[in-house]
């Protein structure tokens, strides 16, 4: 997080900024926050500062800065207190604000190989994360997810010695091989047997114990039957729904647990992709006289869908959920972003959670290995004038959400202006109604006090024109609250008891 002491008065506490009074020395909660920020996006901790009721900051100051610095470095380098020190000297600075000295500690986000960052030599009870309300204890499931992500060999490379290659759905395997041949005709693997081919693409390995070929976790996910996938991944679930008619709960549904199809990733990808792009209103292009239907948007949709699957943590509950609405597509997958949200949006670093799955998708021309997939999606959306995609990351349980909107930026701006105008009109109407009610009540109060009165006298008291008062009196009469007595100039208005 970038921190500018000149903007001190503008800052407020948030997910990446925390203040602590630290009047009596280093507070114990400092280390909870250090762990929490390190396990998320990083952040800044300010010591010698308190948050006021209005959310702004006030300095309390630190008395012995040299002693506090020394204590801080002693504790953070004590492995019995903190599992790892991520800081350098440049990450700790002192500043003078409003005549008080404060200490600013910049906490970087930990790399996946260093997570979880925990305190008190207790991983299960000393691991924290940040959310909108501050620091919270991580669950065992969250800690296990961080441990799984530490290694270079991703979990989908695991050899499943309890299964045989024959447990895979060979129709799906052959469909994959056909796509590979279409993408890379006359490939050297074209003449291999199915077993040899599966070993080459990483869907199967030979066990050291029996020297037989067994599926890998990636092979099971890509080509297995759903009920067998559940043996290895009990939380495995894929869900696609279309909600194109607001009067119907959903207009199309595809779930891995339905039992009328394989439920594996390969079949899910192509079934869902065809549904996602079938209604895209994208003009086709011509190469000579040949129509080219595969536009940048189609490629971006394949990238987004593949990116979702190869970064899914299949051990985390709630599964992959994809929703297609009239003008948006929402793609959700279990698992936090391994490279961090900021790095993912910048691109340049590829670190998929399931490397073997990514290899399989790459071999049939799907997915980016260079880490430029998400930035490319943003660039394509911008080129079509649509509002920018939105990437969200949730914790407990970990979840990544990508929202792709097909609303034009100008349309959104117009819609926003229209909403603002309607709101202003509503506010104006509400204000007028409130004023009318107030004036009517003043008329009632006057008649209660003075009894029967002429319109001109009422108008003088209320401070309105006689014409406006007669309109209000007419409305009060229609409401059954006021009656008239006499005619012409002698007409008087009285309350109805």
C-alpha positions, 0 to 999 in steps of 0.5 A: 500500500502506498502511504503519503504522510501529507494526506494523513488527515484524509485517511480512514481505516479500511481493509489495508490501513489500521491504527493503534494507540500503542501508548503503553508499548507494542500492543498485542493486537499488532501481531494479529494485524500483521498476520492478517495483512500478510495473509491478504493484500498487505497494508499499513499499520500506524502506531501512536494514532487513534480513530475518532468517532467520525472516523478521522484520525488523531495522534496520541504520540509515542514516547520512546521511539528508539525503544519501540523500534528495538522491541518491534524488530526483536519480536518480529524476528522471534520465530516463537512469536511470528512465523516469518519476518517479511519486512526490511528496514525500509518498511518501518518509518517514523513521522511527526504529525501535529507535534506527535511522533508516530510509527508507520509499518508497511506490511507486504502481502506474503507470497504463497510459499510463505503462507500462512503467516501465523503468530505464537507458534500456533498455526491453527489458532494464530493465523489471521486474515482481514475483512471489512471489520478487521482481523479474524481467525482463519478456519482450518479449511482456509489454512489447509488451502494456503498449505496446498498452495505452498508447493510448486507441484499443484494438487492436480498433479497428484497420482491416484493409485486407487484408480485405474485409467479405465475409470476415466470416461473414454468418450470424453478422452476421444473428444479431447483428442479430436480437438487436439488433432483439429488444433494441431493436425499431424501432431507427433502424439496422434498415433499414440494409444490412449494410455500413452497419450494420457501419460503425455498430457499429464492425465496419467502417471506410472506408480512407483509401486506397481509400475502401472498407469493410474490417473492423476487428479487432473485426469480425473477432473478433466475426463472422469465421471462426476461420482468418481471425482467426488471420491477425491474431491468431496466438495466438487460441484459445477453449476451453470444457470441462465436467468434471461426471463425475470418471471422465471427462476432460471431458463436453463440449468446445467449441474455436474450432479444431475446424472445425465452427463459426465459432470467432468470439466472438459464436457462442462467447459464446452457445454457452457461455452456454447451457451455463453456465446450463443446470444452474443450480438457481435458482428462477424468478420470476413477474410476474403469471402469467408465468414470468421465467427471467432471474434476477440469476445469469443476468445475472451469468453474461453479465456475467462471460463478456462481461467476459472477452472484452472484456478479453482480450489476443488477442496473448497465448498460451493463449487464453480458457479456461472450465471448468465443474465440478460446483460451480464455473465458472472463467473465464480470459483472457489479459491483466492487469487494466488498471485494477488488481485493487483498482480492478476490485473496487471498480468505478466505472471502466470501461477495457476492453482492447477498447472496440469489442467492448464497444460491440457487446456493449452494443448487444445488452444485454450488459455494463456500461459503468460499471465496476460489473460485477464488484462486481455479481457479488460482490453477487449471489453474496453475496445467494444465500449462496454463497462469494465469487468469487475474482479472481486475476492471473498474470504471464509470461504475463499472465492473469486468472482468475475463479472462481465457486463455487456452494457455500453459505458455511455448507456451506463452513464445515461442510466446513472443520469436518468436515475439521478434525475428520477431521484431528484424528481422524487426528492422534489415531489416528496419535498413539495408534499411535505411542504403542502402537508405542513401548510395544511397543518398550519391551517388546521392549527389556525382554525382550531385556535380562531374558529371560523375564519375567512380565507384572507385571514388564514392566508395572512397567518400562514404566509401564502397567497389567498389563491393558494390557501383556497386550493389547500382549503378545497383539498381539506374540504375533500378530505372531510376536515374543513367545511364552509359557511356562507357565500361570497365575501362572507364565506367562512371556513370551519373545522369539522368536529 
